[in-house]
Amino acid sequence: MSVLLLVCYLLWEKKKERRFILLFACVATANAGYFMQAISHTLSGAMMANRISYLGAAYSMLVMLLIIMDVCQIPRRKWLGRLLFGISTAAFLLAASGDLFGLYYEAVAIETVNRMTRLVKDYGPLHILYPVYLLSYFVIMVAVILQSAKRGKLASPKYATFLVAVALCNLMVWTVEQFIDVDFEFLSVSYIVTEVMLLLIYSLLRDYGIVQPGGTLISVQMLTQLNTQRITPGTLPPGIEDLFQTFAEKVKTLSSAERRILNYHIEGYETADIPDLAFISIHTVKKHNRSIYQKLEVASRDELMLYIELFRCCGRLDELTAQETVTE
């Protein structure tokens, strides 16, 4: 199922997000390890499968946190990503060491239950570090969600509640598995549920607004608010003001031809109208549009028009129409 979800996402999702590709791949890797362990007939094969499951599980926590930070509009620094990657790598290497030196496992063996193989483990002194690693990620996820909700960065309190439930789902399943001896790895299902729920809420936010990784969420709610209030540049929230300035700086990188096309969009013309107005072919217009989208870091004309409308509502269209351009 996890592999099928990854394939479906790659084939049918038009606006693919790299983080979700990584998340689906991590979950598929973890579940592949669980499956391989169940059909292994040797201790060495089961241990290799165990390492594969840890590979997917360790890095899936990192990717989940990054996605939640995106949804919660928490800015990230490069050093933070590197630090988290280093911690996740250290956690994986610790778990992958197995019974080496007796640090993670003191001893391991295999047994067959219902014709499926499972590892029988005697935990070593450093095994406690991996549960601490998982628990820390869960705590950070919930803290990020609650802090974002407290600051009003989430479009609705319902999103905060939903995200907390998603994060706690894995924590509760993992906790139960520590105290109840079962013959099924319920985390394999929990991971799938989590990735689907994260994709669902991310898609909803993206469809009703603009989600920028580590940036600001521009929602329809915000657009409505700007339409109904007289907002001057000095009264904008710091995050929104930074977004305006960043977007205006990107406009400066457009060539003169691209600026002419952008001006037609600002004036409200559709793409199909521009060839007759600019005396160029529709293919040239589409080529300029692709370049504009890439330079302004928007995914479609709808997102471009949302930015334009935001500038219009704040009376700042001149920042898009009266700037120096890069010569072709």
C-alpha positions as CSV (number, residue, x, y, z in Angstrom):
1,M,0.0,0.0,0.0
2,S,2.8,2.4,0.9
3,V,4.6,1.8,-2.4
4,L,1.3,2.1,-4.3
5,L,0.7,5.5,-2.6
6,L,4.1,6.7,-3.7
7,V,3.5,5.6,-7.3
8,C,0.1,7.3,-7.4
9,Y,1.5,10.5,-6.0
10,L,4.2,10.6,-8.6
11,L,1.8,9.8,-11.5
12,W,-1.3,11.8,-10.6
13,E,-0.2,14.8,-8.5
14,K,0.5,17.7,-10.8
15,K,2.0,20.0,-8.2
16,K,4.5,17.6,-6.7
17,E,6.2,18.6,-3.5
18,R,9.7,17.3,-2.9
19,R,9.1,16.9,0.8
20,F,6.1,14.6,0.2
21,I,8.0,12.6,-2.3
22,L,10.6,12.0,0.4
23,L,8.0,11.3,3.0
24,F,6.2,8.7,0.8
25,A,9.6,7.2,-0.1
26,C,10.6,7.0,3.6
27,V,7.4,5.3,4.6
28,A,7.6,2.8,1.7
29,T,11.2,2.0,2.8
30,A,10.2,1.5,6.4
31,N,7.3,-0.8,5.4
32,A,9.5,-2.7,2.9
33,G,11.9,-3.4,5.8
34,Y,9.0,-4.7,8.0
35,F,7.8,-6.9,5.1
36,M,11.3,-8.3,4.3
37,Q,11.8,-9.1,8.0
38,A,8.6,-11.0,8.1
39,I,9.7,-13.3,5.2
40,S,13.4,-13.6,6.2
41,H,14.6,-17.1,7.0
42,T,18.0,-16.2,8.4
43,L,19.1,-13.9,11.3
44,S,21.4,-11.9,8.9
45,G,18.5,-11.3,6.5
46,A,16.2,-10.3,9.3
47,M,18.8,-7.9,10.7
48,M,19.3,-6.3,7.3
49,A,15.6,-5.9,6.9
50,N,15.5,-4.3,10.4
51,R,18.1,-1.8,9.3
52,I,16.0,-0.9,6.2
53,S,12.9,-0.3,8.3
54,Y,15.0,2.0,10.6
55,L,16.3,3.9,7.6
56,G,12.8,4.8,6.5
57,A,11.5,5.4,10.0
58,A,14.3,7.6,11.2
59,Y,14.2,10.0,8.3
60,S,10.4,10.0,8.0
61,M,10.3,11.8,11.4
62,L,12.6,14.5,10.0
63,V,10.5,15.0,6.8
64,M,7.2,15.0,8.8
65,L,8.6,17.8,11.0
66,L,9.7,19.9,8.0
67,I,6.2,19.5,6.4
68,I,4.5,20.6,9.6
69,M,6.9,23.6,9.8
70,D,5.9,24.5,6.3
71,V,2.2,24.3,7.1
72,C,2.7,26.2,10.3
73,Q,4.7,29.0,8.5
74,I,7.8,28.5,10.7
75,P,10.8,29.9,8.9
76,R,13.8,27.6,8.7
77,R,17.5,28.3,8.5
78,K,19.9,26.1,6.6
79,W,21.8,25.2,9.7
80,L,18.7,23.9,11.3
81,G,18.0,21.5,8.4
82,R,21.6,20.3,8.5
83,L,21.4,19.8,12.3
84,L,18.2,17.8,12.1
85,F,19.6,15.7,9.3
86,G,22.7,15.0,11.3
87,I,20.6,14.0,14.4
88,S,18.4,11.7,12.2
89,T,21.5,10.2,10.7
90,A,23.0,9.5,14.1
91,A,19.8,7.9,15.3
92,F,19.7,5.6,12.2
93,L,23.4,4.6,12.6
94,L,22.8,3.8,16.2
95,A,19.8,1.6,15.4
96,A,21.5,0.1,12.4
97,S,24.5,-1.0,14.6
98,G,22.3,-3.8,15.9
99,D,24.1,-6.1,18.2
100,L,27.5,-4.7,17.3
101,F,29.4,-4.2,20.6
102,G,26.2,-5.0,22.4
103,L,25.3,-1.3,22.5
104,Y,21.9,-1.2,20.8
105,Y,21.0,-4.9,21.1
106,E,22.8,-7.1,23.6
107,A,21.6,-10.2,21.7
108,V,19.2,-10.9,18.9
109,A,17.5,-14.1,17.5
110,I,14.7,-15.0,15.2
111,E,11.5,-16.9,15.8
112,T,8.6,-17.9,13.5
113,V,5.1,-16.9,14.5
114,N,2.2,-17.8,12.1
115,R,4.8,-18.7,9.4
116,M,6.3,-15.2,9.7
117,T,9.7,-14.2,11.1
118,R,10.2,-11.8,14.0
119,L,13.2,-10.6,15.8
120,V,13.6,-11.4,19.5
121,K,15.7,-8.7,21.0
122,D,17.5,-8.1,24.2
123,Y,18.1,-4.3,24.3
124,G,21.4,-2.8,25.1
125,P,22.3,0.3,27.2
126,L,22.0,2.7,24.3
127,H,18.6,1.5,23.0
128,I,16.9,4.1,25.1
129,L,18.4,6.9,22.9
130,Y,16.2,5.9,19.9
131,P,12.9,6.2,21.9
132,V,14.1,9.5,23.2
133,Y,14.8,10.6,19.6
134,L,11.3,9.6,18.5
135,L,9.7,11.3,21.5
136,S,11.7,14.5,21.0
137,Y,10.4,14.7,17.4
138,F,6.8,14.2,18.5
139,V,7.2,16.9,21.2
140,I,8.7,19.3,18.8
141,M,5.9,18.8,16.3
142,V,3.2,19.5,18.8
143,A,5.1,22.5,20.2
144,V,5.5,23.9,16.6
145,I,1.8,23.4,16.0
146,L,0.6,25.0,19.2
147,Q,3.0,27.9,18.9
148,S,1.9,28.6,15.4
149,A,-1.7,28.5,16.4
150,K,-1.1,30.8,19.4
151,R,0.5,33.4,17.0
152,G,-2.4,33.1,14.6
153,K,-0.3,31.8,11.8
154,L,-2.6,29.0,11.0
155,A,-5.6,29.8,8.8
156,S,-8.0,28.1,11.3
157,P,-7.8,26.5,14.8
158,K,-9.2,23.4,13.1
159,Y,-5.9,23.0,11.2
160,A,-4.0,23.1,14.5
161,T,-6.3,20.5,16.1
162,F,-6.0,18.3,13.0
163,L,-2.2,18.5,12.9
164,V,-1.9,17.8,16.6
165,A,-4.1,14.7,16.2
166,V,-1.8,13.5,13.3
167,A,1.3,14.0,15.3
168,L,-0.1,12.3,18.4
169,C,-1.5,9.3,16.4
170,N,2.0,8.0,15.8
171,L,3.1,8.7,19.4
172,M,0.1,6.8,20.8
173,V,0.6,3.8,18.5
174,W,4.4,3.7,19.3
175,T,3.6,4.0,23.1
176,V,1.1,1.2,23.0
177,E,3.6,-1.1,21.1
178,Q,6.1,-0.6,23.9
179,F,3.8,-2.1,26.5
180,I,1.8,-4.6,24.6
181,D,3.4,-7.6,22.9
182,V,1.7,-7.9,19.5
183,D,2.6,-9.8,16.3
184,F,1.9,-6.9,14.0
185,E,3.8,-3.7,13.4
186,F,1.0,-1.2,13.8
187,L,3.4,1.7,13.1
188,S,3.5,0.5,9.5
189,V,-0.2,1.4,9.2
190,S,0.2,4.6,11.3
191,Y,2.9,5.9,9.0
192,I,0.6,5.5,6.0
193,V,-2.3,7.2,7.8
194,T,0.0,10.1,8.8
195,E,1.4,10.8,5.4
196,V,-2.1,10.7,3.8
197,M,-3.4,13.1,6.4
198,L,-0.5,15.5,6.0
199,L,-0.9,15.5,2.3
200,L,-4.7,16.2,2.7
201,I,-4.2,19.2,4.9
202,Y,-1.3,20.5,2.8
203,S,-3.4,20.2,-0.3
204,L,-6.3,22.0,1.3
205,L,-4.1,24.9,2.3
206,R,-2.5,25.0,-1.1
207,D,-5.8,24.9,-3.0
208,Y,-7.2,27.7,-0.9
209,G,-4.1,29.8,-0.7
210,I,-0.4,29.7,-1.3
211,V,1.9,27.6,0.8
212,Q,5.5,28.6,0.6
213,P,8.0,26.2,2.2
214,G,9.3,27.9,5.4
215,G,7.4,31.1,4.3
216,T,4.1,32.8,4.7
217,L,0.7,31.4,3.9
218,I,-1.4,33.7,1.7
219,S,-5.0,32.5,2.2
220,V,-8.3,33.5,0.8
221,Q,-9.1,34.7,4.3
222,M,-6.2,37.1,4.1
223,L,-7.2,38.4,0.7
224,T,-10.8,39.0,2.0
225,Q,-9.4,40.9,4.9
226,L,-7.2,43.1,2.7
227,N,-10.2,43.8,0.5
228,T,-12.4,44.9,3.4
229,Q,-9.8,47.0,5.3
230,R,-7.7,50.0,4.3
231,I,-4.2,48.8,5.0
232,T,-1.1,50.9,4.5
233,P,2.3,49.4,4.0
234,G,3.4,50.4,7.5
235,T,0.5,48.6,9.1
236,L,1.1,45.2,7.5
237,P,2.3,42.3,9.8
238,P,6.1,41.8,9.5
239,G,5.7,38.5,7.8
240,I,3.4,39.9,5.1
241,E,5.5,43.0,4.6
242,D,8.6,40.8,4.1
243,L,6.7,38.7,1.5
244,F,5.7,41.9,-0.4
245,Q,9.2,43.1,-0.5
246,T,10.6,39.7,-1.5
247,F,8.1,39.4,-4.3
248,A,8.8,43.0,-5.5
249,E,12.5,42.2,-5.6
250,K,11.9,39.1,-7.8
251,V,9.9,41.3,-10.2
252,K,13.1,43.3,-10.8
253,T,14.7,40.2,-12.3
254,L,12.2,40.0,-15.2
255,S,13.4,41.0,-18.7
256,S,11.6,43.9,-20.5
257,A,9.6,41.4,-22.6
258,E,8.5,39.5,-19.5
259,R,7.6,42.8,-17.8
260,R,5.3,43.6,-20.7
261,I,3.6,40.3,-20.4
262,L,3.3,40.8,-16.6
263,N,1.7,44.2,-17.2
264,Y,-1.0,42.6,-19.3
265,H,-1.7,40.1,-16.5
266,I,-1.9,43.1,-14.1
267,E,-4.4,44.8,-16.4
268,G,-6.6,41.7,-16.2
269,Y,-6.0,40.2,-19.6
270,E,-6.2,36.4,-20.1
271,T,-3.3,34.6,-21.6
272,A,-5.3,34.0,-24.8
273,D,-5.8,37.8,-25.2
274,I,-2.1,38.7,-25.0
275,P,-0.9,37.5,-28.5
276,D,-3.1,40.1,-30.3
277,L,-2.2,42.8,-27.9
278,A,1.6,42.2,-28.0
279,F,1.8,41.1,-31.7
280,I,3.5,37.8,-30.7
281,S,2.5,34.1,-31.0
282,I,0.7,32.2,-28.2
283,H,3.7,30.0,-27.9
284,T,5.9,33.0,-27.2
285,V,3.4,34.2,-24.6
286,K,3.5,30.8,-22.9
287,K,7.3,30.7,-23.0
288,H,7.4,34.1,-21.3
289,N,4.8,32.9,-18.7
290,R,6.9,29.9,-17.8
291,S,9.9,32.2,-17.3
292,I,7.8,34.6,-15.2
293,Y,6.5,31.8,-13.0
294,Q,10.0,30.5,-12.5
295,K,11.5,33.8,-11.6
296,L,8.7,34.8,-9.3
297,E,8.5,31.3,-7.8
298,V,4.8,30.8,-8.4
299,A,3.2,27.6,-9.8
300,S,0.4,29.0,-11.9
301,R,-1.3,32.1,-13.3
302,D,-3.8,31.8,-10.4
303,E,-1.1,32.2,-7.8
304,L,0.4,35.1,-9.8
305,M,-3.0,36.8,-9.9
306,L,-3.4,36.3,-6.2
307,Y,-0.1,38.2,-5.6
308,I,-1.2,40.9,-8.0
309,E,-4.5,41.3,-6.2
310,L,-2.8,41.5,-2.8
311,F,-0.6,44.4,-4.1
312,R,-3.7,46.0,-5.6
313,C,-5.7,45.8,-2.3
314,C,-2.8,47.5,-0.5
315,G,-2.4,50.2,-3.1
316,R,1.1,49.0,-4.0
317,L,0.7,48.0,-7.7
318,D,3.3,50.7,-8.6
319,E,5.9,48.4,-7.0
320,L,5.2,45.9,-9.7
321,T,4.8,48.3,-12.6
322,A,7.5,51.0,-12.0
323,Q,10.7,49.1,-11.4
324,E,13.9,48.8,-13.4
325,T,14.1,45.6,-15.4
326,V,17.0,43.4,-16.5
327,T,17.7,43.9,-20.2
328,E,17.3,41.0,-22.5
